[in-house]
Amino acid sequence: MTLREAATLRLLCTLGAVLLAGAVQAADAPAWMHALVGVSVPPHDDKTNAIQLYSEVQLTVQPNGKIVRLERYAYLILRPDGESWGIVRQDFDDQSRITDMHAWCIPASGKDYMVKDRDAVEAALPGVENGFLMTDMRSRLIRIPETIPGSIIGYEVVQEQRPYLEDADWRLQESVPVRETHYTLQLPPGWDYKAIWINHPEIAPAASGPGRWTWVASNLPAIRIESNMPPWQGIAARMVVALIPPKGATPALLSWNDIGVWHRGLVGDRDAASAEIRQQVSSLVPAGTSNLAAMHALTAFVQKEIRYVAIELGIGGWQPHPAAETFKHRYGDCKDKATLLRAMLHEVGVSSYFVIINTVRGSVTMDTPPNLGFNHVILAIHLPPGMTAAEFKATVLHPKLGTLLFFDPTDDLTPLGGLSGGLQTNTALLVTPDGGELITLPQLAGDTSSQKRTGTLALDDKGTLSGEVREVSVGDPAALQRYSLRNVAGDADRIKPVEERVADSLTDFRILKASVVNLAAPDLPFEWHYTLEAEHYAKFAGDLMLVRPRVLGSESSGLLETREPRENPIEFAGPRLDSDSFDIALPAGYEVDELPPPVDVDIKFAAYHSSTRATGRSLHFSRTLEIKQLSVPVSKAGELKEFYRTIWDDERRTAVLRPIAH
């Protein structure tokens, strides 16, 4: 099941949208579905839950630019878990209304049945925060009952789409095999098109009439869903069709520069400051304030004082509200917060530019043709004269604009100068007064997103380990922990994350006390301080005591321990540089007999180093793990697998203590 299907299924369960038997009518399925009964299916394994037997998209462009889109899909259900394919979901708004929506089932035995448009459920978009409050984007959903093995289920949707979207996608692949898929484009006189292929060889269309072209593909393999894989849209076969209207009409978005010009036109003067905004800037940035202090004050204000609400109103959610409105109401979405911050920065003489990005790295790449495959807006702040990139981490040197600092006004857990891992090395559209250009955001050093754990512990002659541990996190690990504690009030509940983390490494333990430091200060490291006691930590073999020097934390991973060979590249969430350092005082009457060997593995995309040594009456264990490259090609999956196996072995090794001879 894809993420979209999972979100849709959860939404249906929440709404209680289970169709009653009376809502289903006996009715013959259309001829195009009956033609699929008994057809041969493409190769598949025994885990495949469905086959897409047929899909068809007909895109009809009218002379005024309005688009009518007809979609037909049919699936053969193979397994009980294929029921998710019986959920039909179509998104729409007031400029892309659905004019018809029907679904049918041809059961393995018995009479066909139909689910009509009137039996659909409408709801806010799944996964959009507060979307039911501030959006005209909606979803229409139909659930086809009794989607069981042997059934053929299908649906048809007709939708009128907004005319400003001058491009269209044909997505050929699914997470299940595709037997046959068609795409038909009908253009009025004077119109033309440009087709660009991604992740698939070009298919020549067949002209099927004046201004009409049809593409056909068949026997497409399923895209296997794997952990830590690139995003769906980054690896699936698809064709992007740019629609070219007649001269003198609204220009097509044929280049990234065109999209930048289009976006800048949508903003217009909405990034102008009102009198109230100027007054707020004056109170935050008194006369004589340095540029550095002014930038910190204004970015912190927009992050913390302007509440995030996902807003999708008009023009597909692309046009921001005027900065004055966002400031007055104290809420907005990503583009609204970016627009307000741009207005406030301008008041102190600091220039900035919109950066349009997809939060899932790989959705858009430098090889992707121009399209609107973005879902987020941040800012690139031009560093004023006298301010150097050394003061910040998330910067690039632009050949024309100078040093740009990337900042996400929506992410209130990542302060100015930082950048969440998902945005790093990500491809984005930089919008300048001249248009748009694709850029790559920087990758920060590993120590900007790290966890450093230190422990001062003691072992007694019964094998009980006790002592103090301090964990210091910055970057994404710190943001994740702050987020998990955001709505936790009681001290007992605050300790639960510590207990869960320790439980991954110890079995018989108690947390004696714990405290958190800098919970509400994202510009400072997040810290856990706790005291623990673990009985039976050391194991006995005769008169020998076996002690694991790696007390807490696990850096190994079973990500690649699968039966099937890896098919997709591996994506890390972001750079990391984690470290552990434990000092364990030896029990009276024991000395070191044997130590684990050191480990030193350094490959192109990651490195791991560990060592255990005896220092006086203590064992000292230290290690580091660094993620250096965020995308690992599938050809290197075996190397990464062995890397994690080396860590797994190292984490389980023990030191041997023996009684001191008298």
C-alpha positions, 0 to 999 in steps of 0.5 A: 500500500502506498502512503497515499492509499494508507492515508486514504484508508485511515480517513475512511475509517475515521469518517466511518465511510463504510457503504451499506449494502443498500448503497450498492446497486446491481448494474452491469460494469461497462464494456471496457471492464468486461473486455478484461475478464480472462486476459493474461496478466504480467509476471508477478510474485506471490506477494502481489496483491493486485494487478492493474489490468488497464488504465486510460487517461484522456486529456481534452483541452478546450480553446479557452484553455480549460481541461477535461480529464477522463480517467479509467482504472481497473484492477484484478484483486489477487490477495485479501490485502488488496482491498486498498485498491477498492478505495477511489480517491480524487482531489478537487477544488472550486477550479477543478470540480468533479463532474462524474465519478462511478465505480464497479465490481465484476466479482469472481462469481455473482452479479456485477454491481456499481457504486454511484457518485452520490454514494461518495464521501467528501472530506478534507485532504488527508495529512493536511494539518488543520486542512478542514479549517482553511482549505478549499481543496477536498477529497471525494472518496468511494469505497467499493465493497467486497474487494476480494481475491478474484474480483475485478474492480474499476472506476471512472472519473471526469474532472474539469481542471483549472486552466493555469496548469499548463502541464500534465503527468502520465504516470505509467507505473504503480506499486503493482504490475501494470498490464496496459495503460493508455494516454490520449491528448486532444488539442484544439487548433493552434495548440501544441505540446512538448512531451518529456520522458522520465525514467522510461524510454520515449514512446512515440505517439500514434496520431488518432485524428486532428490534434489527437495523439495516443500513447500506449505502454504495457507490461510495466513492472511494479515499483517495489516499496522499500524502506529508505527509498527515494520518493515515488515520483523520483523513480516511477516512469512518467511522461510530462506533457507541457501544453503550448497555447497559441501565440498571444495566449497565456504562455506555457510553463516550458522552463524553470524560468517560466515557472519562476516568473509565474510564481513571482507574478502570483506574489505581486505586491503581497510581500509589501509591509503594512504600517503594523508590520513596520511598527512590529519590526521597529519594536523587534529591531531598535535603531543600532541593532546589528544585521545579525541580531535583526535577522535572528529577531525577525526569523524567530518572530515568524517561526514562533508567533505566526501559527502554522495552518495549512491553507489551500485557497484559490489558484491551487494553493500557490498564491500567498496571502498578503503579508499584512493579512498573515501578520494581522491574523497571526497564522498562515501556511509555509508560503504565507510565513515566507512572504511575511518574513520577506516583508519584515526583512526588507524593512531592515534592508535585508533582501530575500528570495522565495525558494520552492521545494519538495520536502521529500528529497528526490521528488525533483532533481536537476534532470526533472523537466519543468513541472509543479512538483513542489509542496513547500516554500522557504526563503533564501536570505541574502547575507548583508555586507560585512556578514560572512557565511562562517556565521551560518551553516546553511549557505551557498555562494550564488554566482550572481546573488552572492551568499544565500542563507536558506531558512525555513520559517515554518520549522520552529524547531530549526533556528536560523543557520540550520536546515532540516535533513530532508531539505539538505542536498535537495533540489529547489526552484530559486525565484528571483526578480528575473525568473526561476532557476534550479539550485541544490541546497547545501549539505551541512557537516555531520556535527550539525545533526548529532547526538553525543552520549557520555556515561560515567558508570561503575560495576559491582562484583554482582554484575550490577551497573549504575551511574550517570548518563548525559545525552546532548543532541543538535539538529534533527535529533534535537528537533525530533525529541523536542517535538515528541515532548511538545505536548507532554506536561508531567515529569513522569511522562517526560521520562518515558522517552528515556526509558524507551531509549534505554530499553533498546539496550538494557533489559533489567534496569531502573531510571532513578532520576532524569531531567531535560535541559533546553527543551524550549530553546531550539538554538541551544543543544537539547540535553538529557541527564539521567541516572540508571541502575541495571542489575545483571548487566555483566554475565558470569562464565565460571569465575570470569565476568563478561561486560559489554563496553557499549552500554547504550545505543544502537547504530546498526540496522537491519534495513538491508537484511531482506530476502529480495535484493535491493531494487532502489537507492538508499536515502538517509534522512540527513547527515549525522555524526553520533558518538558514544563514550562510556567509562566503567569503573571495574568492581573490586577484586577484578582486572581486565583479561581481554578486550574487544578489538578496535573497529575502523571502517570508512567507506565513501558514504559512512564511517564507523570507528570504535575502541575499548581500552583499559585505563587504570581501574576503568574500561573506556569505550568510545565510538563514532558513526558518521553519515557522509553521503545522503544518497547511496546507489543501489549498486552499493547496497551490499557494501552498506549491508556489510557496514551495518553487519560490522557495527552489529558485531561490534555492538555485541562484543564483550570485555572479559574480567578475571579475578585478581590473583593473590 
